[in-house]
Amino acid sequence: MADNARAKRLADLIREVVAEKLHRGIKDPRLGTHVTVTDTRVTGDLREATVFYTVYGDEEDRKAAAAGLESAKGVLRTAVGRAAGIKHTPSLTFVADALPENAKTIDEALARARAADEEVRKASSGASYAGEADPYRKPGEPGLDEPDGVEDEDGEDESA
C-alpha cells in the first residue's frame, strides 16, 4: 500500500496530464474548451483514479462531454502511464463535479436571505419600541432599590 504523499503526487500528475491532453492532444469536438479538470483522487493502492471535471454549457454539452471523456479514456490512461512511469497505470473514472451546482444553490439561498433581511429592515425603519427604549431597571431609580417581598432587619415584610 502506498503512502498518502505518493497518492497525492500521482493525483496531481494525473490532473495535469489529463488537462493538458484534453487541451492539446484530443481532437474530439465534444471535448473542446468546455471541459475543465477540477480535481483528481487516487485510491491508496494506486490502482484507481477518479477525475472530477466541469463542463461550461447546458445539459446537452455535459452529456456530450461525458461521452467524449468515456471514449478518450484509453488514450488518456496511456498518456498518464507514460508520464508517471509506474508499473501499473491507474484506471480512470470520470465524474462530473457537482461544485458549480452547489455554489449556485448557495448563492441563491444567500440572495433570498439578503432580500428577506432587506424587507425586515424596511418594515422596521419607521417602527418604535413597544415599551420603553431601555426596558431594564437601573440601580438607584426611586422605588426600585429593593425587590418586592424582601424582609427588613426586624424580620417583617416591608412590602405589607
LINDA-V430990 format. One line per field, one symbol per residue. burial: b if it has 24 or more other C-alpha atoms within 12 Angstrom, else e. A space follows every 10 residues. Layout:
burial->???
This chain:
burial->eeeeeebeeb bbbbbbbbbe bbeeebebeb bbebbbbbbb bbbeebbebb bbbbbbeeee ebebbbebbb ebbebbbebb beebeeeebb bbbbbbbeee eeeeeeeeee eeeeeeeeee eeeeeeeeee eeeeeeeeee eeeeeeeeee eeeeeeeeee
